[in-house]
Amino acid sequence: MTEPDFIQLEANPEPNEDLLERIQTILFEIRATSPSAIQDTILRGRAATDPITDSTRLLYYYHRQWRPRRGLGFFYAGCINNPLMALIRHKAAVDDAAQESPVCRIALEVLDEFMTWNWIHHRALKQKAVQRKLLNNNRSKFFDALVERDGKQCAYCKSKRKKLVIDHKTPIANGGLTELINLELLCFGCNSKKSSKFVEA
């Protein structure tokens, strides 16, 4: 996967409703063929080791826990995480089974979705660290440049007597970059009203 220079941290993948619809269909087909099959699979719990059983458990809990807005934590819920980790451990066997099993094929799509979310999460953490390091290493230069541009005052309340901090207009957590156009000087009082953590100047 090619890594872009910048990732909009809040631009998480859209929930795959087409995938959910196919999961609903395959679960309906399983119930129609054998009404007790899914319940038997769930009762087997962690004792299950075969790809089809683990895949069925994953699809069942993915469907049951589905919510339109979610982050990586969705995949770490115990009921989803256990069969998901089992599939990762035995992925070669799942790949082989997927040639004939639609359950395993769809489970692999869920696994791909998890890997995408996981990749974005770790890239976001790396990006946050880079942006914070950039500010820490150039704090005095940014502060002097902001004073020259805006004056030594709070950008909100215009106070010139209070100690000022460097603030990201768009927080790093929301994809904000450490560059002058996205920086401003705030007093502690005004900065504390914002949800993002401040950095001292």
C-alpha positions in Angstrom: 0.0 0.0 0.0 1.5 3.4 -1.0 1.6 5.8 1.9 0.5 9.4 1.1 2.5 12.3 2.6 -0.6 13.5 4.5 -3.7 11.8 5.8 -6.8 13.6 6.9 -7.1 12.0 10.3 -10.9 12.2 10.5 -11.4 10.8 7.0 -12.0 7.2 8.1 -13.4 4.7 5.7 -17.1 4.8 5.1 -18.9 1.8 6.7 -19.4 -0.7 3.9 -23.2 -1.2 3.8 -22.9 -3.4 0.7 -20.8 -5.8 2.8 -23.4 -5.7 5.6 -26.1 -6.5 3.1 -24.2 -9.5 1.8 -23.6 -10.7 5.4 -27.3 -10.5 6.1 -28.0 -12.5 3.0 -25.5 -15.3 3.8 -26.7 -15.5 7.4 -30.3 -15.8 6.2 -29.3 -18.6 3.8 -27.5 -20.4 6.6 -30.6 -20.2 8.8 -32.9 -21.3 6.0 -30.7 -24.4 5.4 -30.2 -25.2 9.0 -32.1 -23.2 11.6 -29.8 -24.2 14.5 -26.5 -23.9 12.6 -25.6 -20.4 13.7 -26.7 -20.9 17.3 -24.6 -24.1 17.4 -21.6 -22.2 16.0 -21.9 -19.5 18.6 -22.2 -22.0 21.4 -18.9 -23.6 20.3 -17.3 -20.4 21.1 -13.5 -20.2 21.3 -13.2 -24.0 20.9 -13.8 -23.5 17.2 -10.7 -23.7 15.0 -12.0 -24.5 11.6 -12.2 -21.5 9.1 -15.9 -21.9 8.3 -17.0 -21.9 12.0 -14.7 -18.9 12.8 -16.0 -17.1 9.7 -19.6 -17.7 10.6 -19.0 -16.4 14.1 -17.3 -13.2 12.7 -20.2 -12.5 10.3 -22.8 -13.1 13.0 -21.2 -10.7 15.5 -20.3 -8.2 12.8 -23.9 -8.0 11.8 -25.2 -7.9 15.4 -22.8 -5.2 16.5 -23.1 -3.1 13.3 -23.3 0.7 13.7 -22.9 3.3 10.9 -20.4 5.4 12.8 -17.4 3.5 14.3 -13.7 3.5 14.6 -11.1 0.8 15.0 -12.5 0.0 18.4 -15.5 -1.6 16.7 -13.2 -4.5 15.7 -11.8 -4.9 19.2 -15.1 -5.7 20.9 -14.6 -9.1 22.4 -17.3 -10.9 20.4 -15.9 -9.6 17.1 -12.2 -9.6 18.0 -12.0 -13.3 19.0 -13.1 -14.8 15.7 -11.3 -12.0 13.8 -7.9 -12.9 15.5 -8.6 -16.6 14.8 -9.0 -15.8 11.1 -5.7 -13.8 11.1 -3.9 -16.7 12.8 -5.2 -19.2 10.3 -5.5 -16.9 7.3 -3.9 -19.5 4.9 -6.6 -22.0 5.8 -9.3 -19.4 5.4 -7.9 -18.4 1.9 -8.1 -22.1 0.9 -11.6 -22.5 2.2 -12.7 -19.3 0.5 -12.4 -20.9 -2.9 -15.5 -22.9 -2.1 -17.1 -21.2 0.9 -18.9 -17.9 0.4 -18.9 -17.5 4.2 -15.1 -17.5 4.2 -14.9 -15.1 1.2 -17.1 -12.5 3.0 -15.2 -13.0 6.2 -12.0 -12.1 4.3 -13.6 -8.9 3.2 -14.3 -8.1 6.9 -10.7 -8.8 7.6 -9.6 -6.4 4.8 -11.8 -3.7 6.2 -10.2 -4.2 9.6 -6.7 -4.0 8.1 -7.6 -0.7 6.4 -8.9 0.8 9.6 -5.8 -0.4 11.4 -3.5 1.1 8.8 -5.2 4.5 8.9 -5.1 4.4 12.8 -1.4 3.8 12.9 -0.7 6.3 10.1 -2.7 8.9 12.1 -0.7 8.2 15.3 2.6 8.6 13.3 1.3 11.9 11.7 0.3 13.3 15.1 3.8 12.5 16.5 5.5 14.2 13.5 3.4 17.4 13.8 4.0 17.7 17.5 7.7 17.1 17.1 7.8 19.8 14.4 6.3 22.3 16.8 8.5 21.3 19.7 11.7 21.6 17.7 10.7 25.0 16.3 8.6 26.5 19.1 10.5 29.8 19.5 10.6 30.4 15.7 6.8 29.8 15.4 6.2 32.0 18.4 8.3 34.9 17.0 6.6 34.6 13.6 3.1 34.7 15.2 4.0 37.7 17.3 5.2 39.5 14.1 2.1 38.5 12.2 -0.6 39.0 14.9 1.0 40.9 17.7 1.8 39.6 21.2 -1.8 39.1 22.2 -4.5 36.5 22.5 -6.2 35.9 19.2 -9.6 35.6 20.9 -9.8 38.0 23.9 -7.0 40.3 22.6 -5.3 40.3 26.1 -1.7 41.4 26.0 -0.9 40.7 29.7 -1.6 37.0 29.9 0.9 34.3 29.1 0.3 33.0 25.6 0.4 29.5 24.1 0.7 28.3 20.6 -2.6 26.7 19.4 -3.5 24.8 16.3 -6.7 26.3 14.8 -7.5 22.9 13.3 -6.3 20.4 16.0 -3.6 17.9 15.1 -6.2 15.2 16.1 -8.4 16.5 13.3 -5.7 16.5 10.7 -4.3 20.0 11.4 -0.7 20.7 10.3 2.0 22.6 12.2 2.3 25.5 9.8 1.8 29.2 10.4 -1.5 29.4 8.6 -2.9 26.9 11.1 -1.3 28.4 14.2 -2.4 31.2 16.5 -1.5 32.6 20.0 -4.1 32.1 22.8 -4.0 32.9 26.5 -4.5 29.9 28.8 -8.1 30.8 29.5 -9.2 31.0 25.9 -7.2 27.9 25.0 -8.6 25.8 27.8 -12.1 26.4 26.3 -11.0 24.4 23.3 -11.2 20.6 23.4 -7.7 20.0 21.9 -4.7 19.9 24.3 -2.7 23.1 24.2 1.1 23.5 24.0 3.0 26.1 25.9 4.9 28.8 24.1 
